[in-house]
């Protein structure tokens, strides 16, 4: 039995006519394909764990294509936080930022020090998830062609009406194709694709997304963030525990992450928003080396401290991990050293 390919089209935050037009063109074109199950949801990044859109995607067990206004990496790890997992599906239609940096990223990965990543310890379901960035092209036909290519790769039964009947369809055939009354409306052609539109109007959100294929569980983000955003799970693995505690517009934790594993999908900087690339600009900071890079520290600390002040709290400047141990109670050795100091010998 031919498989069906699930396509999820995530609408952007903006109501810009050009963006909405592209979304609707893609949706309309996919309705003319056989073997496509199309779901249209609100902006993926804004959805919450109990939203209908997330529940619908969690119910998809086969191969899935997610089309959104997010970078591939940002979309993939946003899905991950909602336990929507799968193998990485190869996408050939790439955003310009992704395309230019792909070769450099592969070279950097080969030269990078071998480290254990959180994702290395996971078991991933045997299905592929493909993430398409709507900024990769302005023509809906390019997205439809890429989805058709993916469908063939997944052996999905995707057939255009003209190809099926071997010529130009009549008005009657097209009507039956678009509005079939049964599965054999056109001589055995499976029922036409349909669209499941999930109407939700979530508030705009701002929170970090962790790329666990890069994360080494170093905990530097939880040390730096003072808003209670991060936590750990039962196995002591870092997670974004309270996403809505994050201060809108503040990406400071992404700058201090030594592995560039923290993504803010709606940030204006491609590096912070999840584009492929090694560092968040020149501001990739290791907290253990903060004092060797004062300019970078000032940027991250200022972003975080500005939000502390807005929240009615005091700015703290640059954190020092060792300060947490400076107020330990004195023991016998300390008393002995103090006595020797008093002797002045």
Beta strands, then each sheet from edge to edge (+ up, - down):
strand 1: 5-10
strand 2: 36-41
strand 3: 64-68
strand 4: 87-88
strand 5: 128-133
strand 6: 194-197
strand 7: 209-210
strand 8: 230-232
strand 9: 238-240
strand 10: 262-263
sheet 1: 4+ 5+ 3+ 1+ 2+ 6+
sheet 2: 7+ 10-
sheet 3: 8+ 9-
end
